[in-house]
Amino acid sequence: MSAGAEFKPNILGFLCNWCCYGGADLAGVSRYQFPPYIRVIRVMCSGRVDLSFVLRAFSNGTDGVFIGGCHLNDCHYNTHGNFDALSMTRLAKKLLEHTGINPDRLRIEWVSAGEGIRYADIMTDFAKQIEKLGPLGSSEGTDRNELKSRLKEVSKLVPYIKLVKKDKLASHLPDEADYLELFTSDEVATLLSEAPAYYIDPEKCQACGICLRKCPVEAITGGKNLIHVIDQEKCIKCGTCFEACPPRFEAVKKLTAQEPVPPPIPEEARMIVREGKEK
């Protein structure tokens, strides 16, 4: 038996509870034939599938990801949930392409609860497509560990990407074909290359605690009379700290992607000695 015939794809499917999951259930009880490779995660709405879910699936070695929802203009849970899923998928495909993963490994389709045959046909076609591409990394000509490393770097930027592209991600275009060019490869490459970083200047920080309290992901550590530090691994590059820092201090610096982030100062050097309180 050839190596290609032995390959059984690892496919993960996010299925809308109200339509596509019903279609999958109908396909099963009706005994329609389709490859059994897909592992299903039921979600209340296809719009609930986050960009990070897709990247994580491929980072874990999944060969293909399928998203199934209600037909457009027929969302049963959220009026525009499937439009949100569609725009997210278009962006995800461009991000996968940027990391060196074939975007055809990600697919989105609309299946109603009464379309068991359609679900079986789509799964059969998608499974054949992934079988042809082979295991993740083979058609790309890249080692899986290298792809995982690239995906990890992109995944760190997901909150930043969603913030910068929130208007496009919320687009509800009249024609599904319009989504094909919603995001371009150059646009995504520029977005990733220009991702900023934020750093608190220890010479200017007054330990007022404003940035610490306003950080939405608790990426800033500090305390009374203690110079604050941003944990770059937790930072989502939202710029909240930059906006919150009082103008009279200007302690938070916005760095371009080309500027290295200075290392945090040692713990023992973070104490601020106020004027008149030196011992």
C-alpha angles and dihedrals in degrees: 000000000000123000089244092056091050094054113105110187121232102226125178120200129197106199128190111241095223102049122359095041088051089050090051091049091050090050089053099047090043089053095232109171120245134140114282095220099106121098110203130220112186115216129183091237136006086234087066090070105104126211089240091058091060095047091046092052092055091042087058090055101263111162096208139007124208126193118194126186146154118296113273113276088020102079109153099196109031122017094235103017095120091049088055089051091050095052090045091051093051090052092045091053091054091048091050090049089051092053092049100259120132105252090214086077087076119065136174125194140167119237127169123215090256096052101087092143091051091051092050092048093049093048091048092050094045093047090052090049092052091044088055092049090049128208117344107282098022099091089036092053090226132119114253093233090055091051090048090053092051092047090051091056093048092045090059088061097050095102090048092047092050091048095049094043098037094119094052092043088055092051116132101192119186096230123049089215089064089069092065091079097032090110126025130207092241091050092053093044090052092046092055096042093051098047106136130219129214127222133180112227106227090207092060104031112112096186091239090151096224096119091042092055094045099046104113095209101038091244093145123081125195145106145197109333089353121123109242123239130197117226101223092201091059098037113108094193093239093141094227091131091049091053094043099051109103111252091233089064104035088187098147113079126199110217126196121235089259094056115086116230110243114240115260116264117255117274092244091056097053099083114108115215108208120221111268093020100082113125 
